[in-house]
Amino acid sequence: MYEPDFRRIQIAASRGEAEFVPQAELLVDYTIQSAFLGRKVTDGDLKSQVEFWTKAGYDFMPLTVGMMNPGKVTEDSAISKVIKERIVGGDQGGSDSWNLEKNSFIANRDDFDRFPWDALASLDFSKFYSVKDMLPEKMKVIALSGKIFTLTWMLMGFNNFATKLILDESLVADVVQKVAEIQMDCLDHILEMPHVGGVWMVDDLAFGTGPMIAPEAFRTHFFPWYRKISERSHKRDLLVFFHSDGDLLKLMEDLIDIGVDVLHPIDPHCMDIRSVKEAFGDRLCIIGNVSNELLRSASPAEIEERVRYLMENVAPGGGYMLGSGNSVAEWSRFENYMAMRAATFRYGGYRG
């Protein structure tokens, strides 16, 4: 049985080489976890989740803390529950009326003033407390948080958000501050937990062609909050991970400057991971980047070849963890996920 050891993650994050390249994912869908364990795994079944992350060969287990789960916006995210209960009137508003992917809720100052921020700030940390005694001795939790940018524009609607950046920047700043303060309160809770080894900020900043808004707007409104998260985390010796899809080249220096230790996933659709390692690998650990399209439709042999390429061209010198090009989604082929794992262990050794 695989023996987790968070030390491997710490070595890679410090741009070093452990005995082999660690695996890292921010999300493996429960359908994949279920297939791996041979029984159904659910969101509330922490014991089975710990068993999966341990037996599958990971040195940490990701857990979400904050207002929005990573991946698809779900009805069980904290923000969705608050909107459903306090704004749209439960099920009376229609089945999708709570959905931030289809609706916005802060169009103007009056909407901001009426929004139930107090309810949103009451977040549930029970999983973090419950999982502590389930973890193997050397395994840690990485807390998935962030989504300051994403949640801001989703609450406002992207077109309205972009317009208000120009015409009513103070409203945008106030929404950002409310969202960020709630995330910072989350951080203060988890920083006190000895079984948490890192914080993984999950916040898509870019399209395939570059940043979603002007870099200067990120620097004014969002990056100062990311810096605070990094500073508080580092003060407690927690690692700082950052996830964003898209082409991040115009933001790489900013992400390094605000204190990101590990960047994920180096989007395979628009970034070349080998070039990123060459340009930034002396200052940043990277995770990636077996594309989700390969996991969906390639053969296991093609998956093995991609992993081998990454081990030969990105892993040398350390500062690298093997992972998917985003997450291991429900529609990934299970045999391809297993091929990715097997190839990681086959080709990822640094020692002997």
C-alpha positions as CSV (number, residue, x, y, z in Angstrom):
1,M,0.0,0.0,0.0
2,Y,1.2,3.5,-0.9
3,E,2.5,5.5,2.1
4,P,1.7,9.2,1.8
5,D,4.3,11.7,2.9
6,F,3.6,15.4,2.5
7,R,7.4,16.0,2.6
8,R,7.5,15.1,-1.1
9,I,5.1,17.9,-1.9
10,Q,7.2,20.3,0.2
11,I,10.4,19.3,-1.6
12,A,8.8,19.7,-5.0
13,A,7.3,23.1,-4.0
14,S,10.8,24.2,-3.0
15,R,11.9,23.3,-6.5
16,G,13.7,20.2,-5.4
17,E,13.7,16.5,-6.2
18,A,12.2,13.9,-3.8
19,E,12.6,10.2,-4.5
20,F,10.0,10.5,-7.2
21,V,7.7,13.0,-8.9
22,P,4.5,13.5,-6.8
23,Q,1.0,13.3,-8.2
24,A,-1.2,16.3,-7.6
25,E,-4.9,17.0,-8.5
26,L,-7.3,19.6,-7.2
27,L,-10.3,17.4,-8.0
28,V,-10.9,13.8,-8.9
29,D,-14.6,13.3,-9.6
30,Y,-16.4,10.9,-7.3
31,T,-17.2,8.6,-10.2
32,I,-13.5,8.0,-10.8
33,Q,-13.0,7.6,-7.0
34,S,-15.9,5.1,-7.0
35,A,-14.4,3.1,-9.9
36,F,-11.0,3.0,-8.2
37,L,-12.4,1.7,-4.8
38,G,-15.1,-0.5,-6.3
39,R,-17.8,1.1,-4.4
40,K,-19.8,4.4,-4.5
41,V,-18.0,7.4,-3.0
42,T,-20.1,10.5,-2.1
43,D,-19.4,14.0,-1.0
44,G,-20.2,13.2,2.6
45,D,-18.1,10.0,2.8
46,L,-14.8,11.4,4.1
47,K,-13.5,8.0,5.1
48,S,-13.7,6.7,1.5
49,Q,-12.3,9.9,0.1
50,V,-9.2,9.5,2.4
51,E,-8.9,5.9,1.3
52,F,-9.0,6.9,-2.3
53,W,-6.4,9.7,-2.1
54,T,-4.1,7.4,0.0
55,K,-4.4,4.3,-2.2
56,A,-4.3,6.2,-5.5
57,G,-0.8,7.5,-4.5
58,Y,-1.2,11.1,-3.3
59,D,0.5,12.8,-0.4
60,F,-2.4,15.1,0.3
61,M,-6.1,15.3,0.2
62,P,-7.9,18.4,-1.2
63,L,-10.9,19.8,0.7
64,T,-12.9,22.9,-0.3
65,V,-13.4,25.7,2.1
66,G,-15.2,28.9,1.0
67,M,-18.2,29.9,-1.0
68,M,-17.8,28.0,-4.2
69,N,-16.6,24.5,-5.0
70,P,-14.0,24.1,-7.7
71,G,-15.2,22.9,-11.1
72,K,-18.8,23.3,-12.2
73,V,-21.0,25.6,-10.1
74,T,-23.1,23.3,-7.9
75,E,-26.2,23.6,-5.9
76,D,-24.4,22.5,-2.7
77,S,-21.9,25.3,-2.8
78,A,-22.3,27.8,0.0
79,I,-23.0,30.7,-2.3
80,S,-25.7,28.7,-4.2
81,K,-27.4,27.8,-0.9
82,V,-27.5,31.4,0.3
83,I,-28.9,32.6,-3.0
84,K,-31.5,29.9,-3.1
85,E,-32.6,30.4,0.5
86,R,-32.3,34.2,0.9
87,I,-32.8,35.7,-2.6
88,V,-34.8,33.5,-5.0
89,G,-37.1,32.0,-2.3
90,G,-36.1,28.4,-2.2
91,D,-37.5,26.2,-5.0
92,Q,-40.1,28.8,-5.9
93,G,-37.8,30.7,-8.2
94,G,-37.2,27.9,-10.6
95,S,-34.7,25.1,-10.8
96,D,-31.9,27.2,-12.2
97,S,-32.7,30.5,-10.5
98,W,-29.9,30.1,-8.0
99,N,-27.3,29.3,-10.6
100,L,-24.5,31.8,-11.0
101,E,-23.6,30.4,-14.4
102,K,-27.0,31.5,-15.7
103,N,-28.0,34.5,-13.5
104,S,-26.3,37.5,-11.8
105,F,-27.4,39.1,-8.6
106,I,-25.5,42.4,-8.1
107,A,-26.3,44.8,-10.9
108,N,-26.0,48.0,-8.9
109,R,-25.4,49.6,-5.5
110,D,-28.9,48.8,-4.2
111,D,-28.4,45.1,-5.0
112,F,-25.0,45.2,-3.2
113,D,-26.6,46.8,-0.1
114,R,-29.4,44.2,0.0
115,F,-27.2,41.1,-0.6
116,P,-27.1,38.7,2.4
117,W,-23.4,38.9,3.1
118,D,-23.9,37.9,6.7
119,A,-25.4,34.6,5.7
120,L,-22.6,34.0,3.2
121,A,-20.0,34.5,5.9
122,S,-21.3,31.6,7.9
123,L,-19.3,28.8,6.4
124,D,-19.1,25.1,7.4
125,F,-15.7,23.8,8.5
126,S,-17.0,20.5,9.8
127,K,-15.2,18.4,7.1
128,F,-11.9,19.9,8.1
129,Y,-12.4,19.0,11.7
130,S,-13.8,15.5,11.0
131,V,-11.0,14.4,8.6
132,K,-8.1,15.1,11.0
133,D,-8.2,11.7,12.7
134,M,-8.8,9.8,9.4
135,L,-5.6,10.9,7.7
136,P,-2.5,8.7,7.6
137,E,0.3,10.0,9.8
138,K,2.3,11.9,7.2
139,M,-0.6,13.0,5.0
140,K,-1.9,16.6,4.9
141,V,-5.0,18.4,3.7
142,I,-4.7,21.2,1.1
143,A,-7.5,23.7,1.5
144,L,-9.1,24.8,-1.8
145,S,-10.1,28.4,-1.5
146,G,-10.0,31.6,-3.5
147,K,-12.4,32.4,-6.3
148,I,-12.3,36.1,-5.4
149,F,-12.2,37.2,-9.1
150,T,-14.6,34.5,-10.4
151,L,-17.1,35.0,-7.6
152,T,-17.0,38.8,-8.1
153,W,-17.8,38.7,-11.8
154,M,-20.3,35.9,-11.4
155,L,-22.3,37.8,-8.8
156,M,-22.3,40.9,-11.0
157,G,-22.5,39.2,-14.4
158,F,-19.4,39.5,-16.6
159,N,-20.6,42.2,-18.9
160,N,-21.9,44.3,-16.0
161,F,-18.7,43.7,-14.1
162,A,-16.6,44.8,-17.1
163,T,-18.7,47.9,-17.6
164,K,-18.6,48.8,-13.9
165,L,-14.8,48.5,-13.9
166,I,-14.9,51.6,-16.1
167,L,-18.1,53.4,-15.0
168,D,-18.5,52.5,-11.3
169,E,-15.1,51.1,-10.1
170,S,-16.0,51.7,-6.5
171,L,-18.9,49.2,-6.7
172,V,-16.5,46.6,-8.1
173,A,-14.1,47.4,-5.3
174,D,-16.7,46.9,-2.7
175,V,-17.9,43.6,-4.1
176,V,-14.3,42.4,-4.2
177,Q,-13.7,43.5,-0.6
178,K,-16.8,41.6,0.7
179,V,-15.9,38.4,-1.2
180,A,-12.2,38.6,-0.2
181,E,-12.9,39.3,3.5
182,I,-15.0,36.2,3.7
183,Q,-12.3,34.2,2.1
184,M,-9.7,35.7,4.5
185,D,-11.9,34.7,7.4
186,C,-11.9,31.1,6.0
187,L,-8.1,31.2,5.9
188,D,-7.9,32.3,9.5
189,H,-9.8,29.2,10.5
190,I,-7.8,26.7,8.6
191,L,-4.4,28.2,9.5
192,E,-5.0,27.0,13.0
193,M,-5.3,23.4,11.9
194,P,-2.1,21.4,12.1
195,H,-3.2,18.8,9.5
196,V,-3.5,21.5,6.8
197,G,-0.3,21.8,4.8
198,G,-1.3,24.3,2.1
199,V,-3.8,26.6,0.5
200,W,-4.8,26.2,-3.1
201,M,-6.4,29.3,-4.6
202,V,-8.7,28.4,-7.4
203,D,-9.5,31.3,-9.6
204,D,-9.5,31.3,-13.4
205,L,-7.9,34.5,-14.6
206,A,-7.4,34.0,-18.3
207,F,-8.9,32.8,-21.6
208,G,-6.8,30.8,-24.1
209,T,-5.7,34.1,-25.6
210,G,-4.7,35.9,-22.4
211,P,-6.0,37.6,-19.3
212,M,-9.8,38.0,-19.0
213,I,-9.4,41.7,-17.9
214,A,-6.5,44.1,-18.2
215,P,-3.5,43.0,-16.0
216,E,-3.6,46.4,-14.3
217,A,-7.2,45.8,-13.1
218,F,-6.0,42.5,-11.6
219,R,-3.1,44.4,-9.9
220,T,-5.5,47.0,-8.5
221,H,-8.4,44.9,-7.3
222,F,-7.4,41.3,-6.9
223,F,-3.7,40.6,-6.6
224,P,-3.4,42.6,-3.3
225,W,-5.8,40.0,-1.7
226,Y,-3.9,37.1,-3.2
227,R,-0.8,38.6,-1.6
228,K,-2.4,38.7,1.8
229,I,-3.5,35.1,1.5
230,S,0.1,34.1,0.6
231,E,1.6,36.2,3.4
232,R,-0.7,34.7,6.0
233,S,-0.1,31.2,4.7
234,H,3.7,31.5,4.6
235,K,3.8,32.9,8.1
236,R,2.3,29.6,9.2
237,D,4.6,27.6,6.9
238,L,1.7,26.6,4.6
239,L,2.4,26.2,0.9
240,V,0.5,28.4,-1.6
241,F,-0.9,26.8,-4.8
242,F,-2.7,28.7,-7.5
243,H,-5.0,27.3,-10.2
244,S,-6.0,29.1,-13.3
245,D,-6.9,27.9,-16.8
246,G,-5.9,29.9,-19.8
247,D,-2.7,31.7,-21.1
248,L,-1.1,33.2,-18.0
249,L,2.2,34.4,-19.5
250,K,1.3,38.1,-19.1
251,L,0.6,37.4,-15.4
252,M,3.4,35.0,-14.5
253,E,5.6,37.7,-12.9
254,D,2.7,38.9,-10.8
255,L,1.8,35.4,-9.6
256,I,5.4,34.8,-8.5
257,D,5.6,38.3,-6.9
258,I,2.5,37.7,-4.8
259,G,4.0,34.5,-3.3
260,V,2.6,31.6,-5.3
261,D,4.8,28.5,-4.7
262,V,3.0,26.1,-7.1
263,L,1.1,26.9,-10.3
264,H,-1.4,24.6,-11.8
265,P,-2.1,23.3,-14.5
266,I,-0.1,25.2,-17.2
267,D,-3.1,24.9,-19.6
268,P,-2.1,22.5,-22.3
269,H,-4.4,24.1,-24.9
270,C,-2.5,27.4,-24.9
271,M,0.7,27.1,-22.8
272,D,3.8,25.0,-23.4
273,I,4.9,23.5,-20.1
274,R,8.4,22.9,-21.2
275,S,8.9,26.5,-22.0
276,V,7.3,27.6,-18.7
277,K,9.6,25.3,-16.8
278,E,12.6,26.8,-18.6
279,A,11.5,30.4,-18.1
280,F,10.2,30.2,-14.5
281,G,11.2,26.9,-13.0
282,D,13.9,28.5,-10.8
283,R,11.2,30.5,-9.0
284,L,8.1,28.4,-9.3
285,C,7.0,24.8,-9.0
286,I,4.5,23.7,-11.6
287,I,1.8,21.0,-11.9
288,G,0.5,19.5,-15.1
289,N,-0.4,18.9,-17.7
290,V,-1.9,15.7,-19.2
291,S,-4.8,17.3,-21.1
292,N,-8.4,16.5,-20.2
293,E,-9.1,15.8,-23.9
294,L,-6.5,13.0,-23.7
295,L,-8.0,11.7,-20.5
296,R,-11.4,11.7,-22.3
297,S,-10.5,10.2,-25.7
298,A,-7.0,9.0,-26.0
299,S,-5.7,5.4,-25.6
300,P,-3.9,4.3,-22.4
301,A,-0.8,4.0,-24.6
302,E,-1.1,7.7,-25.6
303,I,-1.5,8.7,-22.0
304,E,1.6,6.8,-21.1
305,E,3.6,8.5,-23.9
306,R,2.4,12.0,-22.7
307,V,3.5,11.2,-19.1
308,R,6.8,9.9,-20.3
309,Y,7.4,13.1,-22.3
310,L,6.6,15.2,-19.2
311,M,9.0,13.1,-17.0
312,E,11.8,13.5,-19.5
313,N,11.3,17.1,-20.4
314,V,9.8,18.9,-17.4
315,A,10.6,16.8,-14.3
316,P,14.4,17.0,-14.4
317,G,15.8,19.4,-11.8
318,G,12.7,19.1,-9.6
319,G,10.0,21.7,-9.0
320,Y,7.4,19.5,-10.8
321,M,4.3,17.5,-9.9
322,L,2.4,15.3,-12.4
323,G,-1.3,16.1,-12.9
324,S,-4.1,16.6,-15.4
325,G,-4.6,19.6,-17.5
326,N,-7.4,20.8,-15.2
327,S,-8.9,18.0,-13.1
328,V,-10.0,14.4,-13.5
329,A,-13.5,15.0,-14.6
330,E,-16.5,12.6,-14.6
331,W,-16.1,12.1,-18.3
332,S,-12.5,11.0,-18.1
333,R,-12.0,7.4,-19.1
334,F,-11.1,5.4,-16.0
335,E,-8.5,3.3,-17.8
336,N,-6.8,6.5,-18.9
337,Y,-6.7,7.8,-15.3
338,M,-5.2,4.5,-14.3
339,A,-2.7,4.7,-17.1
340,M,-1.7,8.2,-16.0
341,R,-1.1,6.9,-12.4
342,A,0.9,3.9,-13.6
343,A,3.1,5.9,-15.9
344,T,3.8,8.4,-13.2
345,F,5.2,5.7,-11.0
346,R,7.0,4.0,-13.9
347,Y,8.8,7.0,-15.2
348,G,8.8,9.5,-12.4
349,G,11.7,8.2,-10.2
350,Y,14.5,10.6,-9.4
351,R,16.5,8.0,-7.4
352,G,17.9,4.8,-8.8
